[in-house]
Amino acid sequence: MTILVTGGAGYIGSHCVRQLIDSGQKVCVIDNLSRGHRCAVPAQASFFQLDLLETEALTDIMKSQRIEKVIHFAALAYVGESVAEPLPYYTNNTAGTISLLRAMRQSRVSQIVFSSSCATYGIPVQIPVTEASPQRPINPYGWSKLFIEQILKDCAHSYPNFSFIGLRYFNVAGCSEDGSLGEDHRPETHLIPNCLNTALGKQTQVTVLGNDYPTADGTCIRDYIHVDDICAAHLLALDALTTESQKFYNIGLGNGFSVLDVIKTAEQVTGVEIPIEYQPRRPGDPPVLAASNEKITRELGWSPKYTSLEAIIQTAWNWFRDHPQGYQTETSD
């Protein structure tokens, strides 16, 4: 069986490709490399530089590579950018997925694991967030993912044997334990990488948006989940796919850490003081965001390996310390 991984040169996608290969799967990767890194794709995987909107080329690859299942990561994923520039998000994420689904139909590929997001929930009405919580996105990124979820449900209703499992991530963090794969976004908007870049002297401070929330230290609380635990969930979902699958699962630790918790832990891991600049709240940020992972634990047997913030940040620090310029130091990028 050959698995097609879209966005397999990206942060989460490359870690998942590694796990698939380690489990004995044959893997084909497509990525347009607009934000991914070619050298992050293991040599054992076949690679095609391709945009999701190239439906005919996607169809040809699926047929020639004898694809049987798809794991779909490819997406733009900056919330702030989606607000400033919504059209690329609907074009790449939503229309790109429609193109992928058309290629799957033309190639008789009927099973997909979809990378969704907790952004589909918007501002939660309850904590922890369950899969039954109302989905009310507050930004185009969240809407682009929710539209895809609806499209998948419609396809499953209309097309015999079409099936899917969608995984709604919370805050993905960390890097591969052996330090060979990491997180390299341009620009970087995630808290943990910005803490580590500050520790490396690549920036002067970490900006904290709001310190007047109704939490113990006044900063937002978020659920951080290690990238390898996310990928392990994808492999379980892949195995669980049947012709009847139409399910969504949250992936998170089930508890949260405040922004200051993250910064203090990063200081402990790196041994470097991290200066902070406080700025006003970002509109729409809920005080607390944490997932209920009860459903995926019960139905797929998933459980996270990395349960401490220190362990998660340590794996990230191993990468950032040894790759201060990210993948730019790799000649194959």
SVG drawing of the C-alpha trace seen along z (x, -y; Angstrom):
<svg xmlns="http://www.w3.org/2000/svg" viewBox="-25 -47 50 49">
<polyline fill="none" stroke="black" stroke-width="0.4" points="0.0,0.0 1.3,-3.5 0.2,-6.4 0.0,-9.9 1.0,-12.6 0.1,-16.2 2.2,-18.8 4.8,-16.2 7.7,-18.6 6.1,-20.8 6.5,-20.7 3.9,-18.1 3.9,-16.4 7.6,-15.6 7.4,-14.1 4.4,-11.9 6.3,-10.8 9.1,-9.6 6.8,-7.6 5.0,-6.1 8.3,-4.9 9.5,-3.6 6.3,-1.6 7.0,0.0 4.7,-2.0 5.5,-3.1 5.1,-6.9 4.6,-9.4 4.9,-13.1 3.5,-16.1 4.3,-19.7 4.6,-22.9 7.5,-24.0 6.0,-27.4 6.5,-26.8 7.9,-23.3 11.5,-22.1 12.6,-19.6 15.4,-18.2 12.8,-17.4 11.4,-14.6 13.2,-11.3 15.0,-9.8 12.8,-6.7 9.8,-8.7 9.0,-9.6 8.6,-13.3 6.7,-15.5 6.8,-19.3 3.2,-20.1 0.4,-22.5 -2.9,-21.1 -4.8,-23.0 -3.1,-20.9 -5.9,-18.3 -4.8,-16.5 -1.2,-16.2 -2.5,-14.9 -4.6,-12.4 -1.6,-11.1 0.5,-10.8 -2.2,-8.9 -2.5,-6.4 1.2,-6.0 2.1,-5.6 -0.9,-3.3 -2.1,-5.4 -4.5,-3.7 -5.0,-6.2 -4.3,-9.9 -3.1,-11.9 -3.9,-15.6 -1.7,-18.1 -1.1,-20.8 -2.5,-24.1 -1.7,-27.7 -2.0,-28.0 -1.3,-31.5 -4.4,-32.8 -3.3,-36.5 -2.4,-36.2 -5.7,-34.6 -7.4,-37.7 -5.3,-40.1 -5.3,-37.9 -8.3,-35.6 -8.4,-34.7 -5.2,-32.6 -6.6,-30.6 -9.8,-29.8 -7.9,-29.1 -5.2,-26.9 -7.0,-25.2 -10.6,-24.9 -10.3,-24.9 -7.1,-23.0 -8.8,-20.2 -11.7,-20.1 -9.0,-19.6 -7.5,-16.8 -10.8,-15.1 -11.5,-15.4 -8.2,-13.7 -9.0,-11.0 -12.4,-10.4 -10.7,-10.1 -8.1,-7.7 -10.6,-5.6 -8.9,-6.5 -11.6,-6.7 -10.0,-7.0 -8.5,-10.1 -7.2,-11.3 -7.6,-15.1 -5.6,-17.6 -8.2,-19.9 -7.9,-22.4 -9.3,-23.5 -9.7,-26.8 -13.1,-25.4 -14.4,-25.8 -13.7,-29.6 -14.2,-30.8 -15.3,-27.7 -18.4,-27.6 -17.0,-24.9 -13.6,-23.6 -12.4,-21.1 -13.6,-21.2 -15.3,-18.1 -16.0,-17.0 -19.6,-17.9 -18.8,-21.5 -20.3,-24.2 -18.1,-25.1 -18.0,-28.9 -14.8,-30.0 -13.6,-33.6 -11.1,-33.8 -10.8,-32.7 -8.3,-30.0 -10.8,-28.3 -13.6,-28.7 -11.4,-27.2 -11.0,-24.1 -14.6,-23.9 -15.7,-24.2 -13.5,-21.2 -15.1,-19.2 -18.5,-19.9 -17.3,-18.9 -15.9,-15.6 -19.3,-14.9 -21.1,-15.7 -18.8,-13.4 -19.2,-10.6 -23.0,-11.0 -23.0,-11.1 -20.2,-8.8 -20.2,-5.1 -17.2,-3.8 -15.8,-7.3 -14.6,-7.6 -12.6,-10.0 -11.3,-10.7 -10.6,-14.3 -8.2,-15.2 -8.6,-18.6 -5.3,-19.7 -4.7,-22.0 -1.3,-23.6 1.4,-21.5 4.9,-21.7 8.2,-20.0 10.5,-18.3 11.7,-14.8 13.4,-13.3 16.6,-12.5 16.9,-16.2 16.9,-15.4 13.5,-17.0 12.3,-20.3 10.1,-23.4 11.2,-26.1 8.5,-28.6 9.0,-31.8 7.8,-33.9 7.6,-32.2 4.5,-33.0 4.4,-30.1 5.3,-30.8 7.8,-28.0 10.0,-28.6 10.0,-32.3 11.1,-31.6 13.9,-29.4 14.9,-31.9 15.1,-34.5 17.3,-32.2 19.6,-31.9 19.8,-35.6 18.0,-35.7 15.4,-38.1 15.5,-40.4 12.3,-39.4 9.1,-37.4 5.9,-39.4 3.0,-38.4 -0.4,-39.5 -2.4,-40.2 -1.6,-39.7 -5.1,-40.6 -7.0,-37.4 -8.9,-35.6 -6.2,-33.0 -3.8,-32.4 -1.0,-34.5 -3.1,-36.7 -2.0,-35.0 -3.8,-32.7 -3.7,-29.0 -3.3,-26.6 -3.1,-22.8 0.3,-21.9 0.7,-18.5 3.9,-17.0 4.2,-16.7 5.2,-13.1 2.1,-12.4 0.0,-14.1 1.6,-11.9 1.0,-8.8 -2.7,-9.7 -2.6,-9.9 -1.2,-6.4 -3.9,-5.1 -6.5,-6.9 -5.1,-5.5 -5.4,-1.9 -8.9,-2.6 -10.2,-3.8 -13.0,-1.7 -15.5,-2.3 -17.9,-3.5 -15.6,-6.0 -17.0,-9.5 -15.4,-10.7 -13.7,-13.6 -11.3,-13.5 -9.6,-16.2 -5.9,-15.8 -4.5,-17.4 -3.1,-16.7 -6.4,-17.5 -4.9,-20.3 -3.2,-23.6 -0.2,-25.7 -0.2,-29.5 2.0,-31.7 4.2,-32.4 4.4,-28.7 5.9,-28.2 8.3,-31.0 9.5,-29.9 9.9,-26.3 11.9,-27.4 14.2,-29.4 14.7,-26.2 15.4,-24.1 17.8,-26.5 19.4,-28.1 18.8,-31.5 16.6,-34.4 14.0,-35.3 12.9,-39.0 9.1,-39.7 7.3,-42.5 3.6,-42.8 1.2,-44.1 -2.7,-44.4 -4.8,-41.3 -5.4,-40.0 -9.1,-40.2 -10.9,-36.9 -8.4,-35.0 -10.2,-32.9 -8.6,-32.8 -8.4,-29.0 -8.3,-26.5 -7.9,-22.8 -9.1,-19.6 -11.0,-16.6 -9.1,-13.6 -11.5,-11.1 -13.0,-10.1 -9.7,-9.3 -8.4,-7.5 -11.5,-5.4 -12.0,-4.6 -8.5,-4.5 -6.4,-3.7 -4.3,-6.8 -2.4,-8.3 0.4,-10.9 4.0,-10.0 5.0,-13.5 2.9,-14.7 5.2,-17.3 5.8,-20.8 9.5,-20.4 9.9,-17.3 8.1,-18.9 10.3,-22.0 13.5,-19.9 12.9,-18.2 12.3,-21.5 15.5,-23.0 17.6,-20.1 16.6,-21.1 16.8,-24.8 20.2,-24.7 21.7,-22.4 20.0,-24.1 20.1,-27.9 19.3,-28.7 16.7,-26.0 16.8,-24.0 18.8,-26.8 21.9,-25.0 20.9,-21.9 22.3,-21.9 19.3,-20.0 16.7,-22.6"/>
</svg>
